[in-house]
Amino acid sequence: MDKFEQRLEQAARAAWLSYVGGRTQDDIAVQLGVSRPGVQRLLSLARQERLVKISIDHPVASSMALSDTLVEHFGLSFCDVVPSDTQSPESIAEYLAVAGAERLAFYLGRQQPQTISLSTGRAVRAAVEALSRSERPQHRIVSLVGNVALDGSSNRYDSVMLLADKIGADRFLLPAPVVAASIEEKESLQGQNLVKAVFKVACEADVGMIGIGRLDAQATLFQDQFISAAERDELMEVGAVGELMGWPLDTHGRLIDCPLAQRITSVPLTSLKAQPLIGLAGGHDKVPAILCALRGGWLQGLIIDEVAAQRVCAALKE
């Protein structure tokens, strides 16, 4: 998709929100991550390109309808629904990455210093990789999750260092495994001044972007060697269907208290209730996890693909 096509798609989204959704230009600016004058330019482009008729003459209209449903049902600030190419499933990850990068660019473009928190994971890493380089030394980037695997190796999908390097910002890493070997080890780690300092910065963040992990036989936590097969099975046995930053959630989005959860070293989800968290996930396999994250009210923003959004909306009618 070239730059003009991307611009045209944004114009179609703005037009749908304005003429069909009845949103104000301020609302549209927040939803699309642009300035108010930017919204005006997009609406002008939509009219110029004859997208605005009785309905929005663009395929993105169906995606915007899904977005509107999810925003209203779950009280989200925004929901970006990217195309799902059934002929090329791998393209979903690319589209999610571009949408995630656009959202990050919106916050990074602010002159006022921003603290941005990130989880680990493929989707968040891809979004950071898709982001253009720019000098934004006034910002801070901080980890929400430990960056050490079971074997002591660094997490290959950690994004804090990459984003900080791209914009020349300060970075704050959480020097811990995602799951400690024991409760005593976790308490020892979290009692260190260094870890306390990172937690403090993370809880002060202006916005966070996190992946949504599935908890099944192919659980990302297991694939990335943060937990063992036995620990994965333990989580499934107690009813976990998804996870945010390692914290297991049941189908209703409630935190699950189990022996493994008591050893998680990530910043507690309950400490981030006042922080806008943007969830980034796609693919039909992620739908149960996405649903539980939404039902729990943990997210204020969501970036999802069209097929997954359709399935989430269908589940609302069941």
Disulfide bonds with the S-S distance in Angstrom:
none
